[in-house]
Amino acid sequence: MRPPKRIVILSSAEYQLLFYGLLHFRNKLIQQGRYTDAVDELLIKLQKARRCRHG
């Protein structure tokens, strides 16, 4: 049985902070010679996520 989906609503600033934080973490893993598969998957999901624009 799959776990239920989680919905996270982020502001533009929070989105940027999460994205660049994941990139920084990925770079640290690469420097250590460790796998980045999980972080890569999160970055892809984050980029594909639907963005709401409130004006």
C-alpha positions in Angstrom: 0.0 0.0 0.0 1.3 3.4 -1.0 1.6 6.2 1.6 -0.7 9.1 1.1 0.5 12.0 -1.1 1.6 15.1 0.7 1.0 18.6 -0.6 3.4 21.4 0.3 2.5 25.0 -0.5 5.6 27.2 -0.8 6.1 30.9 -1.4 8.6 31.9 -4.1 11.2 32.6 -1.5 10.6 29.2 0.2 10.8 27.5 -3.2 14.1 29.2 -4.0 15.5 28.3 -0.6 14.5 24.7 -1.0 15.9 24.4 -4.5 19.3 26.0 -3.8 19.5 24.1 -0.5 19.1 20.8 -2.3 21.6 21.9 -4.9 24.1 22.7 -2.2 23.5 19.4 -0.5 23.9 17.5 -3.8 27.3 19.3 -4.5 28.5 18.2 -1.0 27.5 14.6 -1.7 29.4 14.8 -5.0 32.5 16.1 -3.3 32.3 13.2 -0.8 32.0 10.7 -3.6 28.5 9.6 -2.5 25.4 8.8 -4.5 23.0 11.7 -5.3 20.1 9.7 -6.7 17.6 10.6 -3.9 18.5 14.3 -4.1 18.3 14.2 -7.9 14.8 12.7 -7.7 13.7 15.5 -5.3 15.1 18.2 -7.6 13.2 16.8 -10.6 10.0 16.5 -8.6 10.4 20.1 -7.4 11.0 21.4 -11.0 8.0 19.5 -12.3 5.7 20.7 -9.5 2.8 22.9 -10.5 3.4 26.5 -9.5 0.6 28.8 -8.6 1.2 32.5 -9.4 -0.7 34.9 -7.2 -0.6 38.4 -8.4 
